[in-house]
Amino acid sequence: MKLKQNNLFPASDWFDINFFGGFAGSSLKIKEQLNEQNHKIDDERLSSRLLNHWYKTGIIDDDRPNGKGWKKFSISELVWVQIVFKLRKFGLDLNRIKLVKNHIDVYNKLDKSSNCFLLDFYVVVAIHSSIPIKLIVFESGQAEIVRQVDIDIANQMQMIPEDFIMIDLNKVLSNLFKKKDIRADYFQMDSKSPLIKHIESSISKDNIQSVTVRVKDKDYIIDEKLIVKNKDKAIAIMNILDFGELIEKKHKGKSTFELTNKKRIKRDNP
């Protein structure tokens, strides 16, 4: 079934690298942990009558033996149940919520053991970073799980014509797992990866000549090359670097000084 997409988000290298290039093809233990069904819901709102109704409408998969007894939930299912409660508070009926589920289940074919592979990915991101993650539902029923920065960029580019409601996934997780320190940076300080922030800082420097990035194991190796004409200034900069290289170059009897500032930062893939 082709789902209607009135609202678009710019292609994100971050998503492609981390979801397709990292999470989807990995053997991370947390992927199994998110889908192990060994949790009970201690929530008076979820009666057996309501749960059976959700089974019939497809809001939750009924995987109980012979359809009998109390269901045990995975972590991802616990998160989804809390999202459903919130959507009901916003006034969405179960047919609209089923449409939301269809939208965010779009990548389930990549891992048949997952009830919602896209939700699994963003749960991992929210747990291991402070990136604000939102589930948004549009007037047409289209639903997306995205970073706050993706919403901001799409709005800036006028790619979102519809109004929407928004659920904060970080808060859902924080309320579910009170013993874990799950926090979001709502000032977007971490919406850009450390690598991107470092490169932006590097290219804004005076006398910058080039910025080179290499990958080595779990790190990025960054070489910043600066050209300085004054020898004393070049030596002064060199003295404050942790790791660097200074080369004097001559052309027609005039010297210039090439400084290389070497840095290492951790890769930002989850």
Phi and psi restraints in degrees (value plus and minus 20) as a CYANA .aco file:
   2 LYS   PHI    -104.2   -64.2
   2 LYS   PSI     105.4   145.4
   3 LEU   PHI    -114.2   -74.2
   3 LEU   PSI     120.8   160.8
   4 LYS   PHI     -90.9   -50.9
   4 LYS   PSI     112.2   152.2
   5 GLN   PHI    -147.5  -107.5
   5 GLN   PSI      69.7   109.7
   6 ASN   PHI    -103.7   -63.7
   6 ASN   PSI     -42.9    -2.9
   7 ASN   PHI    -135.3   -95.3
   7 ASN   PSI     110.2   150.2
   8 LEU   PHI    -138.1   -98.1
   8 LEU   PSI     131.3   171.3
   9 PHE   PHI    -141.0  -101.0
   9 PHE   PSI     115.4   155.4
  10 PRO   PHI     -76.6   -36.6
  10 PRO   PSI     125.1   165.1
  11 ALA   PHI     -75.9   -35.9
  11 ALA   PSI     112.6   152.6
  12 SER   PHI    -135.3   -95.3
  12 SER   PSI      97.9   137.9
  13 ASP   PHI     -81.2   -41.2
  13 ASP   PSI     -54.7   -14.7
  14 TRP   PHI     -78.1   -38.1
  14 TRP   PSI     -66.1   -26.1
  15 PHE   PHI     -87.3   -47.3
  15 PHE   PSI     -65.6   -25.6
  16 ASP   PHI     -80.0   -40.0
  16 ASP   PSI     -64.1   -24.1
  17 ILE   PHI     -88.2   -48.2
  17 ILE   PSI     -66.1   -26.1
  18 ASN   PHI    -103.2   -63.2
  18 ASN   PSI     -55.1   -15.1
  19 PHE   PHI    -105.9   -65.9
  19 PHE   PSI     -82.5   -42.5
  20 PHE   PHI     -92.5   -52.5
  20 PHE   PSI     -63.5   -23.5
  21 GLY   PHI    -101.6   -61.6
  21 GLY   PSI     -38.8     1.2
  22 GLY   PHI    -139.4   -99.4
  22 GLY   PSI     -91.9   -51.9
  23 PHE   PHI     -83.3   -43.3
  23 PHE   PSI     -69.0   -29.0
  24 ALA   PHI     -81.4   -41.4
  24 ALA   PSI     -59.2   -19.2
  25 GLY   PHI    -117.0   -77.0
  25 GLY   PSI     -14.0    26.0
  26 SER   PHI    -110.2   -70.2
  26 SER   PSI     148.8   188.8
  27 SER   PHI    -134.6   -94.6
  27 SER   PSI      19.2    59.2
  28 LEU   PHI     -80.6   -40.6
  28 LEU   PSI     115.1   155.1
  29 LYS   PHI     -82.4   -42.4
  29 LYS   PSI     -51.7   -11.7
  30 ILE   PHI     -85.0   -45.0
  30 ILE   PSI     -45.6    -5.6
  31 LYS   PHI     -83.1   -43.1
  31 LYS   PSI     -59.5   -19.5
  32 GLU   PHI     -90.3   -50.3
  32 GLU   PSI     -62.7   -22.7
  33 GLN   PHI     -81.5   -41.5
  33 GLN   PSI     -55.8   -15.8
  34 LEU   PHI     -86.5   -46.5
  34 LEU   PSI     -42.2    -2.2
  35 ASN   PHI    -134.1   -94.1
  35 ASN   PSI     -12.4    27.6
  36 GLU   PHI     -95.9   -55.9
  36 GLU   PSI     102.6   142.6
  37 GLN   PHI    -111.3   -71.3
  37 GLN   PSI      64.5   104.5
  38 ASN   PHI    -157.2  -117.2
  38 ASN   PSI       2.6    42.6
  39 HIS   PHI    -137.0   -97.0
  39 HIS   PSI     120.2   160.2
  40 LYS   PHI    -121.6   -81.6
  40 LYS   PSI     130.6   170.6
  41 ILE   PHI    -117.3   -77.3
  41 ILE   PSI      97.3   137.3
  42 ASP   PHI    -117.9   -77.9
  42 ASP   PSI      53.2    93.2
  43 ASP   PHI    -159.9  -119.9
  43 ASP   PSI      95.9   135.9
  44 GLU   PHI     -83.9   -43.9
  44 GLU   PSI     -37.9     2.1
  45 ARG   PHI     -92.8   -52.8
  45 ARG   PSI     -41.6    -1.6
  46 LEU   PHI    -120.3   -80.3
  46 LEU   PSI      63.1   103.1
  47 SER   PHI    -101.5   -61.5
  47 SER   PSI     145.7   185.7
  48 SER   PHI     -83.5   -43.5
  48 SER   PSI     -53.4   -13.4
  49 ARG   PHI     -85.4   -45.4
  49 ARG   PSI     -65.1   -25.1
  50 LEU   PHI     -86.6   -46.6
  50 LEU   PSI     -61.3   -21.3
  51 LEU   PHI     -81.8   -41.8
  51 LEU   PSI     -62.5   -22.5
  52 ASN   PHI     -84.0   -44.0
  52 ASN   PSI     -56.4   -16.4
  53 HIS   PHI     -85.3   -45.3
  53 HIS   PSI     -59.1   -19.1
  54 TRP   PHI     -87.5   -47.5
  54 TRP   PSI     -56.3   -16.3
  55 TYR   PHI     -79.5   -39.5
  55 TYR   PSI     -67.4   -27.4
  56 LYS   PHI     -85.3   -45.3
  56 LYS   PSI     -52.8   -12.8
  57 THR   PHI    -109.9   -69.9
  57 THR   PSI     -23.4    16.6
  58 GLY   PHI      61.8   101.8
  58 GLY   PSI      -6.7    33.3
  59 ILE   PHI     -88.7   -48.7
  59 ILE   PSI     -58.5   -18.5
  60 ILE   PHI    -149.1  -109.1
  60 ILE   PSI     118.8   158.8
  61 ASP   PHI     -91.8   -51.8
  61 ASP   PSI     110.8   150.8
  62 ASP   PHI    -111.2   -71.2
  62 ASP   PSI      76.4   116.4
  63 ASP   PHI    -129.4   -89.4
  63 ASP   PSI       3.8    43.8
  64 ARG   PHI     -93.0   -53.0
  64 ARG   PSI     126.3   166.3
  65 PRO   PHI     -79.7   -39.7
  65 PRO   PSI     100.6   140.6
  66 ASN   PHI      39.4    79.4
  66 ASN   PSI      -2.0    38.0
  67 GLY   PHI      47.0    87.0
  67 GLY   PSI       5.8    45.8
  68 LYS   PHI    -146.0  -106.0
  68 LYS   PSI     137.2   177.2
  69 GLY   PHI      67.2   107.2
  69 GLY   PSI    -199.6  -159.6
  70 TRP   PHI    -109.4   -69.4
  70 TRP   PSI     116.5   156.5
  71 LYS   PHI     -99.3   -59.3
  71 LYS   PSI     121.9   161.9
  72 LYS   PHI    -121.4   -81.4
  72 LYS   PSI     125.7   165.7
  73 PHE   PHI    -132.7   -92.7
  73 PHE   PSI     130.6   170.6
  74 SER   PHI    -104.3   -64.3
  74 SER   PSI     149.6   189.6
  75 ILE   PHI     -81.3   -41.3
  75 ILE   PSI     -63.5   -23.5
  76 SER   PHI     -82.4   -42.4
  76 SER   PSI     -58.0   -18.0
  77 GLU   PHI     -87.3   -47.3
  77 GLU   PSI     -57.4   -17.4
  78 LEU   PHI     -79.5   -39.5
  78 LEU   PSI     -63.0   -23.0
  79 VAL   PHI     -83.2   -43.2
  79 VAL   PSI     -65.2   -25.2
  80 TRP   PHI     -82.5   -42.5
  80 TRP   PSI     -60.6   -20.6
  81 VAL   PHI     -79.7   -39.7
  81 VAL   PSI     -63.0   -23.0
  82 GLN   PHI     -84.9   -44.9
  82 GLN   PSI     -55.9   -15.9
  83 ILE   PHI     -84.8   -44.8
  83 ILE   PSI     -61.5   -21.5
  84 VAL   PHI     -81.2   -41.2
  84 VAL   PSI     -64.4   -24.4
  85 PHE   PHI     -78.0   -38.0
  85 PHE   PSI     -62.4   -22.4
  86 LYS   PHI     -86.7   -46.7
  86 LYS   PSI     -61.3   -21.3
  87 LEU   PHI     -84.1   -44.1
  87 LEU   PSI     -56.3   -16.3
  88 ARG   PHI     -84.4   -44.4
  88 ARG   PSI     -58.2   -18.2
  89 LYS   PHI     -83.4   -43.4
  89 LYS   PSI     -52.7   -12.7
  90 PHE   PHI     -94.5   -54.5
  90 PHE   PSI     -27.9    12.1
  91 GLY   PHI      78.0   118.0
  91 GLY   PSI     -11.1    28.9
  92 LEU   PHI     -96.3   -56.3
  92 LEU   PSI     113.6   153.6
  93 ASP   PHI    -100.9   -60.9
  93 ASP   PSI     153.3   193.3
  94 LEU   PHI     -87.1   -47.1
  94 LEU   PSI     -49.4    -9.4
  95 ASN   PHI     -85.6   -45.6
  95 ASN   PSI     -60.7   -20.7
  96 ARG   PHI     -87.1   -47.1
  96 ARG   PSI     -58.3   -18.3
  97 ILE   PHI     -87.3   -47.3
  97 ILE   PSI     -56.5   -16.5
  98 LYS   PHI     -83.1   -43.1
  98 LYS   PSI     -56.6   -16.6
  99 LEU   PHI     -85.6   -45.6
  99 LEU   PSI     -59.4   -19.4
 100 VAL   PHI     -78.4   -38.4
 100 VAL   PSI     -66.0   -26.0
 101 LYS   PHI     -80.9   -40.9
 101 LYS   PSI     -61.3   -21.3
 102 ASN   PHI     -80.8   -40.8
 102 ASN   PSI     -58.3   -18.3
 103 HIS   PHI     -87.6   -47.6
 103 HIS   PSI     -64.8   -24.8
 104 ILE   PHI    -105.1   -65.1
 104 ILE   PSI     -26.1    13.9
 105 ASP   PHI    -107.3   -67.3
 105 ASP   PSI     -11.2    28.8
 106 VAL   PHI     -80.3   -40.3
 106 VAL   PSI     -46.6    -6.6
 107 TYR   PHI    -123.4   -83.4
 107 TYR   PSI      -7.0    33.0
 108 ASN   PHI     -81.9   -41.9
 108 ASN   PSI     -45.9    -5.9
 109 LYS   PHI     -85.0   -45.0
 109 LYS   PSI     -37.5     2.5
 110 LEU   PHI     -94.5   -54.5
 110 LEU   PSI     -40.0     0.0
 111 ASP   PHI    -173.4  -133.4
 111 ASP   PSI      82.6   122.6
 112 LYS   PHI     -90.9   -50.9
 112 LYS   PSI     -34.0     6.0
 113 SER   PHI    -101.7   -61.7
 113 SER   PSI     -28.7    11.3
 114 SER   PHI    -120.3   -80.3
 114 SER   PSI     119.2   159.2
 115 ASN   PHI     -97.9   -57.9
 115 ASN   PSI     -47.1    -7.1
 116 CYS   PHI    -176.8  -136.8
 116 CYS   PSI      75.7   115.7
 117 PHE   PHI     -86.4   -46.4
 117 PHE   PSI     -56.9   -16.9
 118 LEU   PHI     -85.2   -45.2
 118 LEU   PSI     -62.3   -22.3
 119 LEU   PHI     -83.8   -43.8
 119 LEU   PSI     -61.0   -21.0
 120 ASP   PHI     -73.6   -33.6
 120 ASP   PSI     -68.0   -28.0
 121 PHE   PHI     -79.1   -39.1
 121 PHE   PSI     -68.6   -28.6
 122 TYR   PHI     -93.5   -53.5
 122 TYR   PSI     -45.0    -5.0
 123 VAL   PHI     -84.0   -44.0
 123 VAL   PSI     -63.3   -23.3
 124 VAL   PHI     -83.0   -43.0
 124 VAL   PSI     -63.2   -23.2
 125 VAL   PHI     -80.7   -40.7
 125 VAL   PSI     -65.9   -25.9
 126 ALA   PHI     -85.8   -45.8
 126 ALA   PSI     -55.9   -15.9
 127 ILE   PHI     -91.3   -51.3
 127 ILE   PSI     -57.2   -17.2
 128 HIS   PHI    -123.0   -83.0
 128 HIS   PSI     -13.5    26.5
 129 SER   PHI    -168.5  -128.5
 129 SER   PSI     157.5   197.5
 130 SER   PHI    -130.1   -90.1
 130 SER   PSI       4.3    44.3
 131 ILE   PHI     -93.0   -53.0
 131 ILE   PSI     105.8   145.8
 132 PRO   PHI     -87.8   -47.8
 132 PRO   PSI     103.2   143.2
 133 ILE   PHI    -136.0   -96.0
 133 ILE   PSI     113.3   153.3
 134 LYS   PHI    -148.6  -108.6
 134 LYS   PSI     121.3   161.3
 135 LEU   PHI    -119.2   -79.2
 135 LEU   PSI     103.3   143.3
 136 ILE   PHI    -139.7   -99.7
 136 ILE   PSI     121.3   161.3
 137 VAL   PHI    -144.3  -104.3
 137 VAL   PSI     103.7   143.7
 138 PHE   PHI    -111.5   -71.5
 138 PHE   PSI     148.0   188.0
 139 GLU   PHI     -76.3   -36.3
 139 GLU   PSI     -57.3   -17.3
 140 SER   PHI     -95.2   -55.2
 140 SER   PSI     -30.6     9.4
 141 GLY   PHI      82.2   122.2
 141 GLY   PSI     -31.9     8.1
 142 GLN   PHI     -79.0   -39.0
 142 GLN   PSI     119.1   159.1
 143 ALA   PHI    -154.5  -114.5
 143 ALA   PSI     125.3   165.3
 144 GLU   PHI    -163.0  -123.0
 144 GLU   PSI     128.3   168.3
 145 ILE   PHI    -130.0   -90.0
 145 ILE   PSI     100.5   140.5
 146 VAL   PHI    -167.1  -127.1
 146 VAL   PSI     147.0   187.0
 147 ARG   PHI     -95.8   -55.8
 147 ARG   PSI     134.8   174.8
 148 GLN   PHI     -78.1   -38.1
 148 GLN   PSI     -57.4   -17.4
 149 VAL   PHI     -84.3   -44.3
 149 VAL   PSI     -52.1   -12.1
 150 ASP   PHI     -87.3   -47.3
 150 ASP   PSI     -57.3   -17.3
 151 ILE   PHI     -85.6   -45.6
 151 ILE   PSI     -64.1   -24.1
 152 ASP   PHI     -81.8   -41.8
 152 ASP   PSI     -63.8   -23.8
 153 ILE   PHI     -85.5   -45.5
 153 ILE   PSI     -64.1   -24.1
 154 ALA   PHI     -82.8   -42.8
 154 ALA   PSI     -59.7   -19.7
 155 ASN   PHI     -84.3   -44.3
 155 ASN   PSI     -63.1   -23.1
 156 GLN   PHI     -82.5   -42.5
 156 GLN   PSI     -54.6   -14.6
 157 MET   PHI    -110.1   -70.1
 157 MET   PSI     -13.7    26.3
 158 GLN   PHI      36.9    76.9
 158 GLN   PSI      24.7    64.7
 159 MET   PHI    -123.4   -83.4
 159 MET   PSI     -17.7    22.3
 160 ILE   PHI    -139.5   -99.5
 160 ILE   PSI      72.8   112.8
 161 PRO   PHI     -98.1   -58.1
 161 PRO   PSI     -40.7    -0.7
 162 GLU   PHI    -118.0   -78.0
 162 GLU   PSI     134.8   174.8
 163 ASP   PHI     -96.2   -56.2
 163 ASP   PSI     141.9   181.9
 164 PHE   PHI    -172.1  -132.1
 164 PHE   PSI     141.3   181.3
 165 ILE   PHI    -124.7   -84.7
 165 ILE   PSI     137.1   177.1
 166 MET   PHI    -158.5  -118.5
 166 MET   PSI     115.5   155.5
 167 ILE   PHI    -136.6   -96.6
 167 ILE   PSI     112.0   152.0
 168 ASP   PHI    -105.3   -65.3
 168 ASP   PSI      86.2   126.2
 169 LEU   PHI     -86.4   -46.4
 169 LEU   PSI     -54.1   -14.1
 170 ASN   PHI     -80.3   -40.3
 170 ASN   PSI     -62.1   -22.1
 171 LYS   PHI     -89.2   -49.2
 171 LYS   PSI     -58.4   -18.4
 172 VAL   PHI     -78.1   -38.1
 172 VAL   PSI     -66.2   -26.2
 173 LEU   PHI     -87.6   -47.6
 173 LEU   PSI     -59.6   -19.6
 174 SER   PHI     -83.3   -43.3
 174 SER   PSI     -58.3   -18.3
 175 ASN   PHI     -92.6   -52.6
 175 ASN   PSI     -52.7   -12.7
 176 LEU   PHI     -94.4   -54.4
 176 LEU   PSI     -59.8   -19.8
 177 PHE   PHI    -141.2  -101.2
 177 PHE   PSI      57.3    97.3
 178 LYS   PHI     -86.2   -46.2
 178 LYS   PSI     -42.3    -2.3
 179 LYS   PHI    -100.0   -60.0
 179 LYS   PSI     -35.9     4.1
 180 LYS   PHI    -111.2   -71.2
 180 LYS   PSI     124.6   164.6
 181 ASP   PHI    -110.5   -70.5
 181 ASP   PSI      62.8   102.8
 182 ILE   PHI    -124.3   -84.3
 182 ILE   PSI      87.3   127.3
 183 ARG   PHI    -150.3  -110.3
 183 ARG   PSI     127.5   167.5
 184 ALA   PHI    -131.8   -91.8
 184 ALA   PSI     125.9   165.9
 185 ASP   PHI    -111.8   -71.8
 185 ASP   PSI      76.1   116.1
 186 TYR   PHI     -97.3   -57.3
 186 TYR   PSI     -24.8    15.2
 187 PHE   PHI    -111.7   -71.7
 187 PHE   PSI     -11.5    28.5
 188 GLN   PHI      46.8    86.8
 188 GLN   PSI      -0.8    39.2
 189 MET   PHI     -82.3   -42.3
 189 MET   PSI     -47.9    -7.9
 190 ASP   PHI    -128.6   -88.6
 190 ASP   PSI      -6.8    33.2
 191 SER   PHI     -87.4   -47.4
 191 SER   PSI     -48.3    -8.3
 192 LYS   PHI    -116.3   -76.3
 192 LYS   PSI     124.8   164.8
 193 SER   PHI     -88.1   -48.1
 193 SER   PSI     137.6   177.6
 194 PRO   PHI     -75.8   -35.8
 194 PRO   PSI     -54.9   -14.9
 195 LEU   PHI     -84.7   -44.7
 195 LEU   PSI     -67.8   -27.8
 196 ILE   PHI     -82.7   -42.7
 196 ILE   PSI     -63.5   -23.5
 197 LYS   PHI     -83.5   -43.5
 197 LYS   PSI     -57.0   -17.0
 198 HIS   PHI     -88.1   -48.1
 198 HIS   PSI     -62.9   -22.9
 199 ILE   PHI     -83.9   -43.9
 199 ILE   PSI     -63.2   -23.2
 200 GLU   PHI     -80.9   -40.9
 200 GLU   PSI     -60.1   -20.1
 201 SER   PHI     -85.5   -45.5
 201 SER   PSI     -59.3   -19.3
 202 SER   PHI     -85.5   -45.5
 202 SER   PSI     -67.3   -27.3
 203 ILE   PHI     -93.4   -53.4
 203 ILE   PSI     -30.6     9.4
 204 SER   PHI    -107.3   -67.3
 204 SER   PSI     -25.3    14.7
 205 LYS   PHI     -95.4   -55.4
 205 LYS   PSI     131.0   171.0
 206 ASP   PHI     -86.1   -46.1
 206 ASP   PSI     124.9   164.9
 207 ASN   PHI      45.8    85.8
 207 ASN   PSI      -5.1    34.9
 208 ILE   PHI     -87.8   -47.8
 208 ILE   PSI     115.3   155.3
 209 GLN   PHI    -125.3   -85.3
 209 GLN   PSI     -64.1   -24.1
 210 SER   PHI    -181.4  -141.4
 210 SER   PSI     138.4   178.4
 211 VAL   PHI    -149.8  -109.8
 211 VAL   PSI     101.5   141.5
 212 THR   PHI    -135.6   -95.6
 212 THR   PSI     114.5   154.5
 213 VAL   PHI    -140.7  -100.7
 213 VAL   PSI     108.4   148.4
 214 ARG   PHI    -142.5  -102.5
 214 ARG   PSI     132.3   172.3
 215 VAL   PHI    -123.9   -83.9
 215 VAL   PSI     108.3   148.3
 216 LYS   PHI    -155.9  -115.9
 216 LYS   PSI      88.7   128.7
 217 ASP   PHI      35.8    75.8
 217 ASP   PSI    -137.2   -97.2
 218 LYS   PHI    -119.5   -79.5
 218 LYS   PSI      -6.9    33.1
 219 ASP   PHI    -141.5  -101.5
 219 ASP   PSI     138.6   178.6
 220 TYR   PHI    -121.0   -81.0
 220 TYR   PSI     113.3   153.3
 221 ILE   PHI    -125.2   -85.2
 221 ILE   PSI     100.2   140.2
 222 ILE   PHI    -135.7   -95.7
 222 ILE   PSI     107.5   147.5
 223 ASP   PHI    -133.2   -93.2
 223 ASP   PSI      97.2   137.2
 224 GLU   PHI    -120.9   -80.9
 224 GLU   PSI     102.3   142.3
 225 LYS   PHI    -126.3   -86.3
 225 LYS   PSI     106.3   146.3
 226 LEU   PHI    -141.0  -101.0
 226 LEU   PSI     126.1   166.1
 227 ILE   PHI    -129.4   -89.4
 227 ILE   PSI     101.8   141.8
 228 VAL   PHI    -143.5  -103.5
 228 VAL   PSI     112.5   152.5
 229 LYS   PHI    -107.2   -67.2
 229 LYS   PSI     -48.1    -8.1
 230 ASN   PHI    -112.7   -72.7
 230 ASN   PSI     105.8   145.8
 231 LYS   PHI     -84.8   -44.8
 231 LYS   PSI     -63.8   -23.8
 232 ASP   PHI     -82.7   -42.7
 232 ASP   PSI     -60.2   -20.2
 233 LYS   PHI     -85.9   -45.9
 233 LYS   PSI     -60.8   -20.8
 234 ALA   PHI     -81.5   -41.5
 234 ALA   PSI     -63.1   -23.1
 235 ILE   PHI     -86.8   -46.8
 235 ILE   PSI     -59.2   -19.2
 236 ALA   PHI     -83.3   -43.3
 236 ALA   PSI     -61.8   -21.8
 237 ILE   PHI     -86.1   -46.1
 237 ILE   PSI     -63.0   -23.0
 238 MET   PHI     -79.5   -39.5
 238 MET   PSI     -56.7   -16.7
 239 ASN   PHI     -87.3   -47.3
 239 ASN   PSI     -41.8    -1.8
 240 ILE   PHI    -118.7   -78.7
 240 ILE   PSI     -22.8    17.2
 241 LEU   PHI    -102.3   -62.3
 241 LEU   PSI     123.8   163.8
 242 ASP   PHI     -94.7   -54.7
 242 ASP   PSI     -64.0   -24.0
 243 PHE   PHI    -156.7  -116.7
 243 PHE   PSI     105.3   145.3
 244 GLY   PHI    -184.1  -144.1
 244 GLY   PSI     157.5   197.5
 245 GLU   PHI    -166.3  -126.3
 245 GLU   PSI     118.8   158.8
 246 LEU   PHI    -145.1  -105.1
 246 LEU   PSI     104.2   144.2
 247 ILE   PHI    -145.4  -105.4
 247 ILE   PSI     109.8   149.8
 248 GLU   PHI    -112.0   -72.0
 248 GLU   PSI     110.4   150.4
 249 LYS   PHI    -139.8   -99.8
 249 LYS   PSI     121.2   161.2
 250 LYS   PHI    -140.3  -100.3
 250 LYS   PSI     118.8   158.8
 251 HIS   PHI    -160.8  -120.8
 251 HIS   PSI      95.1   135.1
 252 LYS   PHI      35.1    75.1
 252 LYS   PSI      21.3    61.3
 253 GLY   PHI      62.5   102.5
 253 GLY   PSI     -25.0    15.0
 254 LYS   PHI    -123.3   -83.3
 254 LYS   PSI     116.1   156.1
 255 SER   PHI    -117.0   -77.0
 255 SER   PSI     119.8   159.8
 256 THR   PHI    -147.3  -107.3
 256 THR   PSI     139.1   179.1
 257 PHE   PHI    -143.5  -103.5
 257 PHE   PSI     102.7   142.7
 258 GLU   PHI    -119.8   -79.8
 258 GLU   PSI      97.8   137.8
 259 LEU   PHI    -123.9   -83.9
 259 LEU   PSI     114.4   154.4
 260 THR   PHI    -138.5   -98.5
 260 THR   PSI      97.9   137.9
 261 ASN   PHI    -119.4   -79.4
 261 ASN   PSI      97.6   137.6
 262 LYS   PHI    -123.0   -83.0
 262 LYS   PSI     109.4   149.4
 263 LYS   PHI    -155.7  -115.7
 263 LYS   PSI     136.2   176.2
 264 ARG   PHI    -150.2  -110.2
 264 ARG   PSI     107.3   147.3
 265 ILE   PHI    -151.4  -111.4
 265 ILE   PSI     134.6   174.6
 266 LYS   PHI     -90.1   -50.1
 266 LYS   PSI     122.9   162.9
 267 ARG   PHI     -85.8   -45.8
 267 ARG   PSI     128.5   168.5
 268 ASP   PHI    -120.8   -80.8
 268 ASP   PSI      -6.8    33.2
 269 ASN   PHI     -91.8   -51.8
 269 ASN   PSI     116.4   156.4
